[in-house]
Amino acid sequence: RRGCDGRGAGIVRQKKKQGLPSAAVAERAAAGRDEFIWTGWRGPHRDGLVPWLPETLPEEPHMEWALPLTSDALAGVAATRELVIVADRDFADRHDVWRCLDAELGLELWSVTYPAEGQLDYGNSPRATPLIHGDYVYLQGAFGHLHCVELASGEIVWQRDLLAACEAGLPIWGLCGSPLIA
């Protein structure tokens, strides 16, 4: 099979928001690596189990903060104690948008936006849960765009168009499998 040169994903726009300086984000992310993180699909061990759930849940949930998204959020959430990574789309439904939020305040710290046009069943939003691994987060869109991004800054380390790299067709529901480090 032919390898992907990373150019298949098109132009990538990154936007850094006002918030914590990059060094502070990195320090907070490093400090949050413990049993309370949810680093990817089904949690840090991919088993859906956590040691910290209470015996019973309160009658009314306590909302820490809320952030409206521009599209239906089809992907799961990846988080440390300090950071939350969520998938979104732009208002025109032509670009994937990945947002890194401050877990305590809900402020957007950075975002990664790239073209991802097409029409899928159940909407065009990314479906794959991001994967936080070490200092990086791996983001996979429903149209086959895979990005490795620095967790602290949102800077793109590399990107691949998986459909082009594998000479594969796009399923009607898009790509849904969450990244896995092997």
C-alpha positions as CSV (number, residue, x, y, z in Angstrom):
1,R,0.0,0.0,0.0
2,R,1.1,3.6,-0.6
3,G,2.0,5.7,2.4
4,C,0.3,9.0,3.1
5,D,2.4,12.2,2.9
6,G,0.2,14.1,5.3
7,R,-1.0,16.5,2.7
8,G,-4.3,14.8,2.0
9,A,-6.1,16.5,4.9
10,G,-5.9,19.9,3.2
11,I,-5.2,23.2,4.9
12,V,-5.3,23.1,8.7
13,R,-6.1,26.1,10.8
14,Q,-5.2,26.2,14.4
15,K,-6.7,28.8,16.8
16,K,-5.3,29.4,20.2
17,K,-7.7,31.0,22.7
18,Q,-7.0,33.3,25.6
19,G,-6.6,31.2,28.6
20,L,-3.7,29.5,30.4
21,P,-0.2,29.9,29.0
22,S,1.1,26.8,27.3
23,A,3.6,26.0,30.1
24,A,0.7,26.1,32.6
25,V,-1.4,23.8,30.5
26,A,1.4,21.3,30.2
27,E,2.1,21.4,34.0
28,R,-1.6,21.0,34.8
29,A,-2.0,18.1,32.3
30,A,1.0,16.3,33.7
31,A,-0.3,16.7,37.3
32,G,-3.6,15.2,36.3
33,R,-2.3,11.8,35.2
34,D,-3.9,9.6,37.7
35,E,-6.9,7.3,38.2
36,F,-9.3,10.1,37.7
37,I,-8.6,10.7,34.0
38,W,-10.6,9.4,31.0
39,T,-8.0,9.4,28.3
40,G,-10.0,7.8,25.5
41,W,-12.7,5.4,24.5
42,R,-14.0,3.5,27.5
43,G,-11.4,5.1,29.8
44,P,-7.7,4.7,30.5
45,H,-7.8,0.9,30.3
46,R,-10.5,0.6,27.7
47,D,-12.7,-1.4,30.0
48,G,-15.3,1.2,31.0
49,L,-14.4,0.8,34.7
50,V,-13.5,3.5,37.2
51,P,-12.6,3.2,40.9
52,W,-14.2,6.5,41.9
53,L,-17.9,6.3,41.3
54,P,-20.2,6.9,44.3
55,E,-22.6,4.2,45.6
56,T,-25.5,6.4,44.5
57,L,-25.9,9.5,42.3
58,P,-27.6,12.7,43.6
59,E,-31.2,13.3,42.6
60,E,-30.2,16.5,40.8
61,P,-26.9,16.6,38.9
62,H,-24.5,19.5,39.8
63,M,-23.5,21.4,36.7
64,E,-20.0,22.8,36.9
65,W,-20.2,24.6,33.5
66,A,-21.7,24.2,30.1
67,L,-20.4,25.0,26.6
68,P,-22.7,25.1,23.6
69,L,-21.3,23.3,20.5
70,T,-22.2,24.1,17.0
71,S,-23.2,20.5,16.1
72,D,-24.3,17.3,17.6
73,A,-21.4,15.8,19.5
74,L,-21.1,12.3,18.3
75,A,-17.6,11.5,19.6
76,G,-16.9,10.7,23.2
77,V,-14.9,13.0,25.5
78,A,-11.3,12.5,26.6
79,A,-10.2,14.3,29.7
80,T,-7.6,14.7,32.4
81,R,-8.4,16.5,35.7
82,E,-7.3,19.7,33.9
83,L,-8.3,19.4,30.2
84,V,-11.3,18.2,28.3
85,I,-11.1,17.4,24.5
86,V,-14.4,17.5,22.6
87,A,-15.3,17.2,18.9
88,D,-17.4,19.7,17.0
89,R,-18.1,21.1,13.5
90,D,-18.2,24.6,12.2
91,F,-21.5,26.4,11.5
92,A,-21.3,25.7,7.7
93,D,-20.8,21.9,8.4
94,R,-17.7,21.9,6.2
95,H,-14.9,21.6,8.8
96,D,-14.1,19.4,11.8
97,V,-13.3,21.4,15.0
98,W,-11.6,19.9,18.0
99,R,-11.7,21.9,21.2
100,C,-9.5,21.7,24.3
101,L,-11.2,23.1,27.3
102,D,-10.1,23.9,30.8
103,A,-11.8,21.3,32.9
104,E,-12.3,23.6,35.9
105,L,-13.7,26.7,34.1
106,G,-14.9,25.4,30.7
107,L,-12.8,27.9,28.8
108,E,-11.5,27.0,25.4
109,L,-7.7,26.8,25.5
110,W,-7.1,25.9,21.9
111,S,-8.8,24.4,18.8
112,V,-7.8,22.6,15.7
113,T,-10.0,23.1,12.5
114,Y,-9.6,21.4,9.2
115,P,-11.7,20.8,6.0
116,A,-13.9,17.7,6.2
117,E,-16.6,17.9,3.6
118,G,-19.1,15.3,2.7
119,Q,-22.4,13.8,3.7
120,L,-22.7,10.9,6.2
121,D,-25.6,9.2,7.9
122,Y,-26.4,10.8,11.2
123,G,-24.5,14.0,10.6
124,N,-20.9,14.8,9.7
125,S,-19.4,15.3,13.2
126,P,-16.4,13.2,14.3
127,R,-17.5,10.0,15.9
128,A,-14.2,8.7,17.4
129,T,-13.3,9.5,21.0
130,P,-10.0,11.4,21.1
131,L,-7.0,9.6,22.7
132,I,-4.8,11.3,25.2
133,H,-1.4,9.6,25.4
134,G,1.5,11.3,27.2
135,D,2.0,14.8,25.9
136,Y,-0.2,14.3,22.8
137,V,-3.8,13.9,21.9
138,Y,-4.9,11.9,18.7
139,L,-7.9,13.2,16.9
140,Q,-9.8,11.2,14.2
141,G,-12.6,12.6,12.1
142,A,-15.4,10.7,10.5
143,F,-13.9,11.5,7.0
144,G,-10.6,9.7,7.8
145,H,-8.5,12.7,9.0
146,L,-6.1,11.6,11.8
147,H,-4.1,14.2,13.7
148,C,-1.5,14.0,16.4
149,V,-1.6,17.2,18.4
150,E,0.5,18.6,21.4
151,L,-1.8,18.5,24.3
152,A,-0.4,21.6,25.9
153,S,-0.5,23.9,22.9
154,G,-2.8,22.4,20.2
155,E,0.1,22.5,17.7
156,I,-0.2,19.7,15.1
157,V,2.7,17.3,15.2
158,W,1.5,15.2,12.1
159,Q,-1.6,14.5,10.2
160,R,-2.7,11.7,7.9
161,D,-5.7,11.1,5.5
162,L,-6.3,7.5,6.4
163,L,-8.7,6.8,3.5
164,A,-6.0,8.1,1.0
165,A,-3.2,6.2,2.8
166,C,-5.1,2.9,2.7
167,E,-6.8,3.5,-0.7
168,A,-10.1,2.9,1.1
169,G,-13.6,4.0,0.5
170,L,-15.7,6.0,3.0
171,P,-18.4,4.0,4.7
172,I,-21.8,5.7,4.7
173,W,-21.5,6.3,8.5
174,G,-17.9,7.5,8.3
175,L,-15.0,6.2,10.4
176,C,-15.9,5.6,14.0
177,G,-13.0,3.6,15.5
178,S,-11.1,5.5,18.2
179,P,-7.3,5.7,17.9
180,L,-5.3,3.1,19.8
181,I,-1.6,3.3,20.7
182,A,0.1,0.0,19.9
